[in-house]
């Protein structure tokens, strides 16, 4: 935090990408947790999830939520105001909101382990906390938008990033349950992969348009992507091409009930998505500071 306060505003794209790395890491951890909780809630409504998986996934996302809280506590988003045109109030509130989210996640995990999964009340509170987190993140970055429409693009980018991370993580972990109990219906896993594919396609369309509308650039997606060609190419590979191919093949193998192949392909998707989403966040900050 002291380092961020001491560093003057700079147009160096590499400097911006380096200094905003902790913020990007927080967004990845928080987005994975939020998106994962939402994906599990959706799959639970569809049916087919076992009590054992619900207990395991509740603890997993509680741990990820705690890690996100430690990161945001060490480098509060409000401390980036010298680099980015952020909403100071919303950025400062993220530390408190993440703490509340962690509390809801821990309570949800405890209730899940004491019963056969999360209760309706604990799920509702956790989803509410998750929704507040997404709203606060979008509000913190809203001043970076060049117009109201660009602000909507920022909000959509935040939601789609969480959907990609959450559905990919949940799908990959769910795939392991089929390796132990292959007689389970493949419907939940098919739905998780479907959410991942749709989110990836929408993100590939929304992100470039959003990048063109932040900062003081020309308003062109091409110009925004050209600010850091290396980040742009790596983002395209990690967030679009590779995960789409892996998830598409996973959908085919899941329909064939070849769950070992499906799980392996979702592993490959995750390997590409995590760094791809991180680089996408850094690319956003570079465009916003231009």
Protein Blocks (a to p, Z undefined) as FASTA:
>chain_A
ZZmmmpccdfbfklmmmmmmmmmmmmmmmmmmmmmmmmmmmmmmngoiafklmmmmmmmm
mmmmmmmmmmmmmmgfklmmmmpccdfklmmmmmmmmmmmmmmmmmmmmmmmmmnbdcfk
lmmmmmmmmmmmmmmmmmmmmmmpmbfklmmmmmmmmmmmmmmmmmmmmmmmmmmmmmmm
mmbcfklmmmmmmmmmmmmmmmmmmmmmmmmmgcjbeopaklmmmmmmmlmmmmmmmmmm
mmmmmmmmmmmmmmnopaklmmmmmmmmmmmmmmmmmmmmmmmmmmmmZZ
